[in-house]
């Protein structure tokens, strides 16, 4: 983690986002930016609007108002497959794998928008990143542990060659050892040039490796700063790090 600040033209910019499920407003006023090459976290309590924000960025939901810009271009009116093709991949909460399909079949589905000849090479890169997947490439995904399924979900998202990888609760349900492996992988992906937008209930782990972070509270972004600064912010410590 580096204590970089938000400077220059952002890779992703979310402006005054408002998203509703029918009459229920889940996101009221979320604004933040993500710089290329950074790990940026959204932290907050359950129901704060973090997952809804990621689903809207990836095109699964339409905003009621506000804008989402990727590389300076508005994407909030684009369909999900077009946003994926632009370089925004979403690894959703709960992993959402196809359990009766093999590891390799799940990975190939992650490249469904691609027409180039580098897909097989990228499959091997995923196996290099997660050797257990390569060893069991012909096994059905539903037979894997939670941690192994999370590796596969991240690998599938990487198959689209994203500029921005959005991870929603990657440590959910995992043991402390597997959680550390997943966070080590996130740092490896950053070193390889992938920008990461992270939603994570484990605020301490998220902030410890984030270049920048934003607190989402009741559908609004409230506090922001470097991961180091938010770890030291008493308001954040009291509300999200289990300190009183």
N, C-alpha and C positions, 0 to 999 in steps of 0.2 A: 504494500500500500504506500502511496505517496500522498503528501498533503498538498496536492495541486488545487488551484482555485479555478472557478469557472471563467475562462477567458476565450476570446475569439468566437468565430461562428460555430454554433452548436451543431452536432450531428442530428440530434432530436430536440425539438422544442414543442412543449405542450403549453397552450395559452388558454387560461380561464375555462378549463374543460368542465362541462356540465353533462351528466349522463343520468338517465332515469329508466327505471323498470316500471312502465305504466305511470301511475301517479306517484311512485316512490322515487325520490331523488337520491341516488346512491353517491353521486359525485357532484358537488356544488360549485367548487371553484378551485380546481387543481391546476397549478402552473409550475413548470420546472424545465430545466434543460439538461441535456447529456452531451458532454464533449467527447469527441472521438478518442478512443483509447482508454477511457476511464471505466471504473466500476462505480456505478451510482446506485444507491439503495433508496427504496421507499419503505419507511417503517411506520408502524402505527398499530392500534388495537384491531381485533377482529371486527369486521364490518365497517372499517374506516373508509373503504373505497379503493383500496390498493389493487385488488384483483380486477375490479371493474375498470380501472384505469388501463391496466395492461390489455385487457380484452378489447377495449376501445382503440388503443393504439394499433393492435393487430388486425382490426377490421371486423371483429366478431360482433361488436356493438357499434351503434351509431350515436354520436353525441347529440344532445339536445342543442347545445351551443358550444362555442369555443373552437379552437383550431389545433391541429397537430401537424407539424412540419418535420419532414425528414430530408436532410441535406437541402434545406431551404424550400422544399416543395410540399404543398399541402397534400396530405394523404387521408384525411378524415372522411372523405367522400368515396374513397376507393374500396373495392371489394378485397376480402382477406387474401385471396390468391395473388392479387396484383401487389399488395403490400409485401407479401412474402418475396415475390419476385424482385422487388426493389432493394431487398437486403435486410428485412426486419423479420426475425424468427422468434417464435413464442413457444417456450417450454411450459405448459400449463400446470397449475396446481393439480395434484393427483396423477400426474404423468400421462394419463390417457393413451396408453399403448394399446396395440391390438394383441390381446393375450394369446390367441390361437394361431398367430403368425410367428414365424421365426425371427430371431434377432436380425438377420440380414434382410428379411422382407420388411421389417419395421424401418430399418435404416434406408432402404431404397425408396420407401414412401416419403421420406423426408426430402428426397431430391425430385419429387414429381413435377416441379415447375422448371426443372433444368433440361436443356437440350444438348449440352456439351458432352464431350467424350471423357471428362475427368471424374465421372461418378465412381467407377470402380476404384480409382486411386484414393478418393476421399473416404470410401468405405474402409480401406486399409489404414488410413490415417486415424479413423475412429478406433479401430482395433489396436493401433499403437498407443492411443491415449488411454483406452480401457482394455487391457489384455484379456480380462475375463470374458469380454464379449466375443473376441476373436476365437477363444478356445471353445466357446459354446454357440457359435454363429448359427448352427442348424437347430438349436433348441427353441422351443416355443417361449415367448416372452413371459407368459403367465406363470411359468415354472421358476422364475427368478425371485430372489429376495428383493425387499424394498429398495435397498441401496443399489443393487444391480439394475433394477428397473429404472432408477433415477439416472444411472449412467447411460442406459439405452435411450432414455428420453432426451438427455442432453445431446448424445450422439446423433439422434435423429434430427434434432433442430439444427445441428451443425452441418448436416448434409446439404442444406440449401446455400451454404457459404455465406452466412449472414454478416453484414457490417455491424448490426446490432442484435444481440441475443438477449431476450427477456426471459428471466427465470422466476417462476412463481412458486415460492415455498419449496425450494429444492431439498431442504433438510427435514421436511415433515415426516414424522414417523420413523426416522432413522436413529440408529445407535450413535452415541458420541463419536466412536471411532469412524463410522461410515460418514457421519456429518463432516468430520475433519477432512476426510478424503474428497468429499464433494467440494468443499471450500478450497482445498488445494488445487483441484481441477479448475475451478473458476479463475484462480490466479494464473494457472497455466494458460488458459484460454486468453486472458488479457495479455500475457507476454507474447502470445502468438499473433496478437493484433486485433482480437475481437473486443468490441465495446460491449459492456454488460450492464443491463438495467435489472436490478435485483429487488424482488419483494420477498421479505423473509421475516417470519415471526421471531426468530432468534436474533433480536436486535443487537445483542452484544457481539455475536459473531459477524453479523452483517457490517456493523459500523467499524469493526476492527480491520476490515480489509477494503473498505470503501474509500475512494478518493473524495467523493462528495455524497451527501445524503439529504433527504427531505422527510420531514414528519408529516404524515397525512392524518388528520383528525376530523371526524365527522364530515368527510367528503371534501375537506379543504387542506391545502398545504399550509403549514403554519411556521415551522422552524426549519432552517436549512443551514448547512455549513459543511466543512470537511468532516470526514468520519472521525478524525481525532477531536475536532471541536465538539461534535455532538456527544461523543463519549464523555467529555468533561462537563457538558451542560447539565446543571442540576435538575432542570425541568425534565430533560430526557431521562436522566438517571432515575428520578422518582417515578415517572410514568411508565417507562418501558424496560428498565434494567433491573427491576425488582428491588429498588432501594427506597427507603423511607426516611 
